[in-house]
Structures are given as structure tokens and as C-alpha cells.
Amino acid sequence: TYDRELLAIFAGIKFFRHVLEGRQFIIKTDHRPLTYAFRQRPEKASPRQCSQLDFIAQFSTEIVYVKGNDNAVADALSRINTINMPTTLTAEEIRLAQENDEELRQLLQPNNTSIKLQRLIVDDNAIYCDTSTGRIRPFVPKSLRKQAFDTVHRPAHSSNRTTTLHLREIHLAWHQA
């Protein structure tokens, strides 16, 4: 498990290197032994582990433990390859619409909903996403819902109910009172 978790951190930093270079950040893990990775004696680590740790250390040497239950974003990220965005809605459009969405403001109040909203960076835009289902689903403000619905509904000619279920399960999230 240690090797797989270390590999995940290594691969994540390698993949997002262009975003992470020159920035300070903390690595969060639900695997407690990794928090000691930079404090262990080098002879205790395999050559591969040393190589991966050397690479990681170029970006951050701070690894903190977060209980798995408290790490919903990591759980969601470990279960998907990408954040699914409909082709006609950009992350910037969603971000701008979220800034003025009264419903989102209400949902962000403590203990207000079953939707678990996290602010994540998507295509250089900080947008709120629902992570309660184990998938990252951008929260679609009311002003964009028809456009999101039409994006999926028109090509498939699905029923309204089927299209709505498809959007909510796979791609997008919104609160339904």
C-alpha cells in the first residue's frame, strides 16, 4: 500500500507539474506511514522510493495525514479519470454563473444540504463541485441548467427524466428541493 500511495503522489505531481511548479502546497494522504517518508533514513527506502521521494521533494516535503472519511475530494479523485464537463459549458462560464447564484449561496451555509460542495480548480477556474456521490460533479447554477440539459438531451433524444438522471449521475449536480 505504501508503494501504491507513494506512486500516486509521484504520478499526480508529475502530471500536474506545470501547475505546481513555483507554488507551495501540502500533500494530504489517508495513508499515515507516508507522513514519515521524508524523515526516514534513506537506507530504509528502496531505490525506486528514493527516486520518487527525490522528485516529490522538488515540489513539497510536507505530507499530512487526513482521515479517509474527511478526505472526500481525494476519494472522488481516486475514482475518476477526469472531471466530466459538457462540451458547450466551460468551467469559466460555470464559475461566472456560480458567483451570482443565490441558490449556491444558500447551499454553502453550514448544515444546509446533503450536497457536499468543495471548491476545486477546473481549467484554471475555481468552481464549486459536489463530491457527495464519489464523483466530482460541477454544481450547475440555475441560469445554466437549461443549456446543460439541452447539451445532453438533443443529441440523444432521451426523455426529460432519463436526461436529468444522466446529467445528475454522471456529469453535473444541482440541488433539488
RADA-V787947 format. One record per backbone hydrogen bond with DSSP energy under -0.5 kcal/mol. NH is the residue of the N-H (numbers start at 1). CO is the residue of the C=O. If there is no record, write none. Layout:
nh->NH co->CO
nh->NH co->CO
This chain:
nh->5 co->1
nh->6 co->2
nh->7 co->3
nh->8 co->4
nh->9 co->5
nh->10 co->6
nh->11 co->7
nh->12 co->8
nh->13 co->9
nh->14 co->10
nh->15 co->11
nh->16 co->12
nh->17 co->14
nh->19 co->16
nh->20 co->16
nh->21 co->17
nh->23 co->20
nh->27 co->62
nh->28 co->26
nh->29 co->64
nh->32 co->30
nh->34 co->31
nh->35 co->32
nh->36 co->33
nh->37 co->34
nh->39 co->36
nh->40 co->36
nh->44 co->41
nh->45 co->42
nh->50 co->46
nh->51 co->47
nh->52 co->48
nh->53 co->49
nh->54 co->50
nh->55 co->51
nh->56 co->52
nh->57 co->53
nh->58 co->54
nh->58 co->55
nh->59 co->56
nh->60 co->56
nh->63 co->61
nh->64 co->27
nh->66 co->29
nh->70 co->67
nh->71 co->68
nh->75 co->71
nh->76 co->72
nh->77 co->73
nh->78 co->74
nh->79 co->75
nh->79 co->76
nh->80 co->77
nh->84 co->82
nh->85 co->83
nh->89 co->86
nh->94 co->90
nh->95 co->91
nh->96 co->92
nh->97 co->93
nh->98 co->94
nh->99 co->95
nh->100 co->96
nh->100 co->97
nh->101 co->98
nh->102 co->100
nh->105 co->101
nh->106 co->102
nh->107 co->103
nh->108 co->104
nh->109 co->106
nh->112 co->109
nh->117 co->115
nh->118 co->129
nh->120 co->118
nh->120 co->127
nh->122 co->120
nh->122 co->125
nh->125 co->122
nh->127 co->120
nh->127 co->125
nh->129 co->118
nh->130 co->137
nh->131 co->116
nh->133 co->135
nh->134 co->131
nh->137 co->130
nh->137 co->135
nh->138 co->171
nh->139 co->128
nh->140 co->138
nh->140 co->173
nh->141 co->139
nh->144 co->141
nh->145 co->141
nh->145 co->142
nh->146 co->142
nh->148 co->144
nh->149 co->145
nh->150 co->146
nh->151 co->147
nh->152 co->148
nh->152 co->149
nh->153 co->149
nh->154 co->150
nh->156 co->152
nh->157 co->153
nh->158 co->153
nh->163 co->159
nh->164 co->160
nh->165 co->161
nh->166 co->162
nh->167 co->163
nh->168 co->164
nh->169 co->165
nh->170 co->166
nh->171 co->166
nh->171 co->167
nh->172 co->167
nh->173 co->138
nh->177 co->175
